[in-house]
Amino acid sequence: MIYLVEDDSSIRELVIYALNSTGLEAKGFEKPSEFWKAVEEEEPSLVILDVMLPEESGIDVLKKIRSNPAIEKLPVIMETAKTSEYDRINGLESGADDYISKPFSMMEMVARVKALIRRSEYKHEEKDYTINNLYVCPIKHLVKVDDREVVLTLKEYEMLCLLLKNRGIVLSREQLLNKIWGYSFDGESRTVDVHVRTLRQKLGTAGDVIKTIRGVGYKISA
């Protein structure tokens, strides 16, 4: 089940219709309070949040999702104003897995939703990784630093696993965008930089395993 929180009834109805017509079960909500009530009854598999909402902003809703252990790993797509870089960056730093700028086509929205669902269902190889005080167990979706579990968003986790899988190889921002987002991403390469920054922050003392290769991208040394 996909939940959409969008106060514009015309956009909400179009998105829900587009998702349902392509075989994706979806429900729409005008207010965050309606969304939270629905979450108590049924946990969604993916959430689409508009930034500008009544009662509380989409960013605030996102932060509550990420701070709730029961639903913290839910894939989230943010709807942002096309001209608002601040909303996009703020959304990514708050834990959004993807964003789509208004106005958008229904085909683009459906494509992004399907891509994120595919990525969230993707099974990483079973090999465990240990580098200094960092431990990653893909089969358990587990990340630990100094034996303490670290909670990452889906995109942060996938980026870490991809870098580990390609240990010693420099991956460009474009490669990371295409492989992690799962489609030909038309956004800014800064999206990768934002995710790497938050990933390093969450990894704490283990964050420096991710090396920046100026003018190229990122890698984890062999």
Phi, psi and chi 1 to 4 in degrees:
 res  aa     phi    psi   chi1   chi2   chi3   chi4
   1 MET       -  131.2  175.2   65.4   70.4      -
   2 ILE  -106.2  133.4  -62.0  167.8      -      -
   3 TYR  -109.6  131.2  -75.1  174.1      -      -
   4 LEU  -116.2  126.4  165.0   66.7      -      -
   5 VAL  -110.8  106.9 -170.0      -      -      -
   6 GLU  -149.9  121.0  165.9   63.9   71.3      -
   7 ASP   -82.2  -14.4   61.8  -33.7      -      -
   8 ASP   -82.0  109.2 -173.7  -43.5      -      -
   9 SER   -61.0  -36.2   60.2      -      -      -
  10 SER   -66.2  -44.1   59.8      -      -      -
  11 ILE   -66.4  -44.1  -65.1  177.0      -      -
  12 ARG   -58.9  -46.7 -173.3  173.1   64.6 -109.9
  13 GLU   -66.5  -38.3  -68.8  171.3    4.2      -
  14 LEU   -66.3  -43.9  -79.9  172.7      -      -
  15 VAL   -65.0  -45.2  172.2      -      -      -
  16 ILE   -61.7  -42.6  -65.1  -57.4      -      -
  17 TYR   -62.2  -44.6  174.3   78.8      -      -
  18 ALA   -62.4  -43.6      -      -      -      -
  19 LEU   -67.3  -45.5  -67.3  172.4      -      -
  20 ASN   -64.2  -37.0  -73.8  -26.0      -      -
  21 SER   -71.6  -15.5   64.6      -      -      -
  22 THR  -104.6   16.1   55.4      -      -      -
  23 GLY    89.3    7.7      -      -      -      -
  24 LEU  -102.2  119.9  -62.0  170.2      -      -
  25 GLU   -74.7  128.0 -169.3  174.9    2.8      -
  26 ALA  -145.0  151.7      -      -      -      -
  27 LYS  -132.2  147.2  -68.6 -178.6  180.0  178.7
  28 GLY  -115.8  149.5      -      -      -      -
  29 PHE  -136.0  138.8  -52.8   95.0      -      -
  30 GLU   -81.7  -34.8  179.2 -178.1    3.9      -
  31 LYS  -124.4  148.9  -57.9  175.6 -178.6  178.4
  32 PRO   -57.0  -35.8  -30.7   39.0      -      -
  33 SER   -60.7  -37.5   57.6      -      -      -
  34 GLU   -66.9  -39.2  -61.3  172.0  -10.8      -
  35 PHE   -62.3  -48.4  163.6   75.4      -      -
  36 TRP   -62.9  -36.5  -69.7  120.1      -      -
  37 LYS   -64.7  -41.0 -177.0  177.3 -180.0 -179.3
  38 ALA   -66.7  -37.4      -      -      -      -
  39 VAL   -61.9  -35.2  169.7      -      -      -
  40 GLU   -65.2  -30.0  -68.1  177.8   -1.3      -
  41 GLU   -88.3  -37.6  -61.8  174.1   -4.4      -
  42 GLU  -152.0  124.4  179.4 -177.5    4.4      -
  43 GLU   -77.7  128.0 -178.5  179.0  -32.3      -
  44 PRO   -77.2  166.5   30.8  -37.0      -      -
  45 SER   -94.5  -16.1   56.5      -      -      -
  46 LEU  -161.3  147.8 -177.3  145.0      -      -
  47 VAL  -126.6  136.8  177.1      -      -      -
  48 ILE  -113.8  123.4  -54.7  169.7      -      -
  49 LEU  -121.7  129.6  -69.5  172.5      -      -
  50 ASP   -79.1  147.3 -173.2   22.5      -      -
  51 VAL   -71.9  -46.5  170.4      -      -      -
  52 MET   -91.5  107.9  -59.4  -62.0  -66.5      -
  53 LEU  -134.5  155.9  -68.1  169.8      -      -
  54 PRO   -73.5  162.7   25.9  -34.5      -      -
  55 GLU    74.2  -56.3  -59.4 -180.0  -19.8      -
  56 GLU  -156.7  153.2   58.7 -178.1  -33.3      -
  57 SER   -73.5  161.4   72.6      -      -      -
  58 GLY   -61.8  -33.2      -      -      -      -
  59 ILE   -63.4  -41.8  -61.8  -64.2      -      -
  60 ASP   -65.1  -39.7  -71.1  -25.0      -      -
  61 VAL   -62.2  -44.1  174.0      -      -      -
  62 LEU   -60.0  -44.8  172.9   60.6      -      -
  63 LYS   -61.6  -37.3  -70.8  178.6  178.6  178.3
  64 LYS   -67.8  -37.9  -71.8 -177.5  179.0  179.2
  65 ILE   -61.3  -47.6  -69.8  173.9      -      -
  66 ARG   -69.9  -20.3  -66.7  -63.7  179.5 -123.4
  67 SER   -95.6   -1.2   63.7      -      -      -
  68 ASN  -101.2  110.4 -175.0  -23.9      -      -
  69 PRO   -54.8  -27.3  -25.3   36.3      -      -
  70 ALA   -73.8  -27.9      -      -      -      -
  71 ILE  -132.3   13.8   56.0  174.0      -      -
  72 GLU   -62.2  -21.8   62.1 -170.9   -3.0      -
  73 LYS   -98.5    9.6  -65.9 -178.0  179.9  178.8
  74 LEU   -60.9  132.4  -83.7  178.6      -      -
  75 PRO   -66.5  133.7  -21.1   33.5      -      -
  76 VAL  -131.3  130.7  176.3      -      -      -
  77 ILE  -110.7  131.2  -62.6  176.3      -      -
  78 MET  -100.4  137.6  -61.3  -64.0  -61.3      -
  79 GLU   -94.0  122.3  -66.1  179.0    5.2      -
  80 THR  -127.1  158.7   68.2      -      -      -
  81 ALA   -67.4  139.1      -      -      -      -
  82 LYS   -58.5  -33.4 -169.7  174.2 -176.1   63.7
  83 THR   -93.6   -1.4   57.5      -      -      -
  84 SER   -99.9   92.4  178.9      -      -      -
  85 GLU   -65.8  -33.8 -179.1 -177.1   19.4      -
  86 TYR   -59.0  -45.1  172.7   79.2      -      -
  87 ASP   -62.7  -40.9  -75.9  -18.2      -      -
  88 ARG   -64.5  -49.7  -64.0 -163.6  -62.5  -89.1
  89 ILE   -65.7  -42.0  -61.1  -57.0      -      -
  90 ASN   -62.3  -40.1 -164.5   19.1      -      -
  91 GLY   -64.1  -44.9      -      -      -      -
  92 LEU   -64.7  -42.4  -67.5  171.7      -      -
  93 GLU   -68.8  -24.2  -69.9 -175.0  -28.8      -
  94 SER   -85.7   -4.5  -62.1      -      -      -
  95 GLY   114.2   10.9      -      -      -      -
  96 ALA   -67.8  143.0      -      -      -      -
  97 ASP   -86.1  -24.1  -64.2  -66.3      -      -
  98 ASP  -161.7  166.6 -164.7    5.1      -      -
  99 TYR  -142.8  156.1   70.4   83.4      -      -
 100 ILE  -134.8  133.5 -176.1  168.3      -      -
 101 SER   -90.6  136.4  -61.0      -      -      -
 102 LYS   -82.1  144.4  -67.5 -178.1  176.3 -178.8
 103 PRO   -77.6  148.3   30.0  -35.0      -      -
 104 PHE  -129.9  158.4   52.1   80.8      -      -
 105 SER   -86.1  153.8   71.1      -      -      -
 106 MET   -66.0  -33.6  -67.7  -57.1  108.4      -
 107 MET   -64.6  -38.4  -69.8 -178.9   63.4      -
 108 GLU   -66.5  -43.5 -179.4 -175.3    9.2      -
 109 MET   -59.8  -47.3  172.8   60.5   83.8      -
 110 VAL   -61.5  -41.2  170.7      -      -      -
 111 ALA   -62.8  -42.2      -      -      -      -
 112 ARG   -67.5  -40.3  -72.0  175.1 -176.2  -98.1
 113 VAL   -62.6  -47.4  167.5      -      -      -
 114 LYS   -63.8  -38.9  -72.1 -175.5  174.3 -179.2
 115 ALA   -63.7  -43.3      -      -      -      -
 116 LEU   -69.0  -36.3 -175.1   51.1      -      -
 117 ILE   -63.8  -43.1  -70.7  174.9      -      -
 118 ARG   -60.4  -44.0  -75.2 -163.5  -58.8  -89.5
 119 ARG   -65.5  -38.8  -61.8  -58.3  -58.9  170.2
 120 SER   -70.6  -24.6   64.4      -      -      -
 121 GLU   -94.0   -6.2  -67.2  176.6  -15.5      -
 122 TYR   -65.5  134.2  177.4   73.9      -      -
 123 LYS   -99.1  116.4  -59.6  -63.9 -176.3 -179.0
 124 HIS   -74.4  159.1  -67.4  -73.1      -      -
 125 GLU   -61.8  159.0   61.8 -179.0   37.4      -
 126 GLU   -84.0   -5.1  -61.7 -177.2    5.0      -
 127 LYS   -62.8  132.7  177.1 -177.8  176.3 -178.3
 128 ASP   -87.2  153.7  -68.5   -3.0      -      -
 129 TYR  -124.2  135.6  -59.3   96.5      -      -
 130 THR  -135.0  119.0  -58.8      -      -      -
 131 ILE  -131.6  110.7  -56.6  177.8      -      -
 132 ASN    53.8 -116.8  -59.7  -34.2      -      -
 133 ASN   -96.9   11.7   60.2  -23.8      -      -
 134 LEU  -102.4  131.6  171.7   66.1      -      -
 135 TYR  -131.2  130.3  171.1   74.8      -      -
 136 VAL  -130.4  126.5  178.9      -      -      -
 137 CYS  -118.6   95.9  179.3      -      -      -
 138 PRO   -57.5  -39.6  -26.9   37.5      -      -
 139 ILE   -66.2  -27.0 -166.6  171.3      -      -
 140 LYS   -99.8   -1.3  -65.1 -179.3  179.7  178.9
 141 HIS    53.8   46.5 -155.9   97.8      -      -
 142 LEU  -119.0  132.2  178.0   66.7      -      -
 143 VAL  -127.3  129.2  178.5      -      -      -
 144 LYS  -131.7  143.1  -73.4 -173.2  174.0 -177.5
 145 VAL  -127.5  122.6  175.3      -      -      -
 146 ASP    54.8   39.8  -66.7  -36.5      -      -
 147 ASP    67.0   13.0  -68.8  -34.1      -      -
 148 ARG  -109.9  131.2  -67.0 -175.4  178.1 -177.5
 149 GLU   -67.7  137.7 -174.5  172.7   -4.5      -
 150 VAL  -113.0  127.6  177.9      -      -      -
 151 VAL   -92.6  122.0  177.0      -      -      -
 152 LEU  -119.0  155.5  -56.9  176.4      -      -
 153 THR   -73.4  166.9   66.7      -      -      -
 154 LEU   -57.3  -45.4  176.9   63.0      -      -
 155 LYS   -68.3  -39.6  -73.8  -68.0 -177.2  -73.2
 156 GLU   -62.3  -43.6  -69.1  164.7   -9.6      -
 157 TYR   -63.8  -45.9  174.3   77.7      -      -
 158 GLU   -64.3  -37.7  -70.7 -178.5  -18.8      -
 159 MET   -64.8  -43.4 -175.9  172.2  -66.6      -
 160 LEU   -61.7  -45.9  177.8   59.2      -      -
 161 CYS   -64.2  -39.2  -73.7      -      -      -
 162 LEU   -65.3  -42.4 -177.2   59.8      -      -
 163 LEU   -65.3  -39.1  -70.8  168.1      -      -
 164 LEU   -66.4  -41.9  -73.8  167.8      -      -
 165 LYS   -63.3  -32.4 -176.1  177.2 -179.6  180.0
 166 ASN  -106.2   35.7  -67.9  -83.5      -      -
 167 ARG   -52.9  128.2 -167.5  171.4  172.8 -177.3
 168 GLY    92.7  -10.3      -      -      -      -
 169 ILE  -106.7  132.9  -59.7  173.4      -      -
 170 VAL   -80.0  125.3 -179.4      -      -      -
 171 LEU  -106.4  127.3  -62.1  179.3      -      -
 172 SER   -72.4  163.6   69.2      -      -      -
 173 ARG   -60.4  -38.9  -70.5  173.2  176.2   79.6
 174 GLU   -64.4  -40.7  -70.9   72.1   23.0      -
 175 GLN   -64.4  -42.3  -73.7  175.9  -51.1      -
 176 LEU   -64.8  -42.2  -70.4  167.1      -      -
 177 LEU   -59.4  -49.2  -77.4  170.1      -      -
 178 ASN   -68.9  -40.0  -69.4  -29.7      -      -
 179 LYS   -77.1  -39.2  -71.2 -179.1  179.2  -67.2
 180 ILE   -80.6  -41.1  -62.1  -59.1      -      -
 181 TRP   -82.8  -17.6  -88.9 -103.8      -      -
 182 GLY    78.1   13.7      -      -      -      -
 183 TYR  -157.9  174.1   53.6   85.3      -      -
 184 SER   -72.8   95.2 -177.3      -      -      -
 185 PHE   -75.8  128.4 -171.3   76.1      -      -
 186 ASP  -102.3   11.6   61.2   -1.7      -      -
 187 GLY   -85.7 -171.6      -      -      -      -
 188 GLU   -83.5  148.5  -55.4  164.8   -8.8      -
 189 SER   -65.3  -15.6   61.3      -      -      -
 190 ARG   -62.2  -22.1 -172.4  176.3  176.7 -176.2
 191 THR   -54.8  -43.4  -61.2      -      -      -
 192 VAL   -64.0  -45.0  171.6      -      -      -
 193 ASP   -59.5  -39.6  -61.9  -28.1      -      -
 194 VAL   -63.8  -44.7  170.6      -      -      -
 195 HIS   -66.5  -39.1  -83.5   75.8      -      -
 196 VAL   -64.5  -41.2  169.7      -      -      -
 197 ARG   -62.2  -46.9 -177.8  167.3   67.3 -110.7
 198 THR   -68.6  -34.9   57.5      -      -      -
 199 LEU   -62.8  -45.9  175.4   57.1      -      -
 200 ARG   -61.0  -42.1  -78.4  171.7  169.7  159.7
 201 GLN   -61.1  -43.6  -69.2  172.2  -13.2      -
 202 LYS   -69.7  -31.8  -69.1 -178.2  178.8 -179.7
 203 LEU   -76.3  -14.1  -67.1  179.4      -      -
 204 GLY    58.8 -119.9      -      -      -      -
 205 THR   -66.6  -15.8   56.2      -      -      -
 206 ALA   -95.4   -2.0      -      -      -      -
 207 GLY   -62.4  -25.1      -      -      -      -
 208 ASP   -77.5    2.5   59.6    0.3      -      -
 209 VAL   -70.0  -22.8  -60.3      -      -      -
 210 ILE   -88.3  114.9  -56.9  173.6      -      -
 211 LYS   -98.8  138.4  -52.8  -62.2 -177.9 -176.6
 212 THR   -91.6  125.4  -60.3      -      -      -
 213 ILE  -105.1  102.1  -51.0  -57.6      -      -
 214 ARG   -54.7  132.9  -67.3 -170.9  178.1  -80.6
 215 GLY    78.5   -2.7      -      -      -      -
 216 VAL  -124.5  -68.3 -176.6      -      -      -
 217 GLY   174.1 -132.8      -      -      -      -
 218 TYR  -138.6  158.5  -60.4   93.1      -      -
 219 LYS  -157.8  164.2   75.9  169.5 -176.7  177.0
 220 ILE  -112.8  122.9  -69.3  178.2      -      -
 221 SER   -61.2  145.6  -61.1      -      -      -
 222 ALA   -72.4      -      -      -      -      -
